[in-house]
């Protein structure tokens, strides 16, 4: 199993969710986060005063899938979250040792 | 103007004392004028509470919303008491060139039947209250320039001293029989006394206190602009009493003053909106409401003297010029006038005061008023300029002296910790959620 973590633009979350549902992903966890990448935030101007946006709002998706699904899921996220502009985000793939469904006690890919 | 107590029964007074005011006749209450001025007085109070309180509170960050509201509330209380004790007397009693007298100390002599010589068709109670509402909103306006960083105690000292040392003399000079009134300076409802006065004081205060912590780095965007929109809407409507009431009568001039006030506000709101749209890419809500206030402040001295054409022009110029002053100019000069008191009120007041000199028309304001455009009296523009310069110099210098005095004694600014964590919690022990 692998844990896939993706940091994406907030307005892309619905498209990503639809894409993942479309390929059979049964569930995912979403959180609102802030951060910066290579663009290092932005300098904006409001009413004649400059200010620096150090951390931009992003959405973090976490989803655990079986090893055979990883490529399709990564592709789906990549395609759905893509705008081609700076700040589209990143996808990370992690090894995941175990998964357990609390209600039934099922473990491994059965719990996904 | 009479220096005697005017509260004595008028009939008894006539028999006892001869004075210049009485020579003009004692005045007769007009119920129409009185009815309108009672309403107008309530309208101007509405401009401060809740108008200005909401306008300012809506433009600061969440942690300072209550502290900003508290400034307007406390100033209303403080100015009211000081106005009763000496403010009214020093402004409107005695015709000295420089200052009034103590003849009306504690509003002595004000009775149900008394009439002030400046307003012969309404009860003195209404006149004194109407003028009080102007004395309330002017110092409260200044505080926008130092929002987010002034100690509450320092703010109260500043307001009290500023009222007595800056507002009262200015109001006396322009409206109470002082030297600017004798010179023929036109200021119908307070372009000089209220807006330039508050504007330059705000600029000086912003410079003396210094910028907010991390100004130019942190995002200082307003917490809740809806509050500010409600506040400006109340100011806009209340301004009908501010300018429309300054005729001190319910007549055609009052109606014209109201009409041009609304026209200038609407025009300036549009002008600021378009200027911001063209230069910054977006027409911000803050920009539209700021434009409206700029138009209202600008037409204030000219209302009562000008017609609808000049109102459109004054609104247009005010919208664009105040936008520039509150954004590019402020940025270039580097001062942090938090809520743009100078950019909106100071610059707007100057535009309108000059506009009054250019466009004042005898056909609107009566034969004794002659402006440049319609009556060919270029001298009026110079007279207006004198009023502007006197106000900039007096208000600027005295504000600086008062603030340096407070700085040297109790200090002006909150601590860094208080500023970072917010004035609401640290100064008032409360916060909004």
Interface residues (C-beta under 8 A of the other chain):
Chain A: X44 X45 X46 X47 X48 X49 X50 X51 X52 X53
Chain B: X215 X216 X217 X218 X219 X220 X221 X280 X284 X286 X326 X327 X328 X329 X330 X331 X336 X340
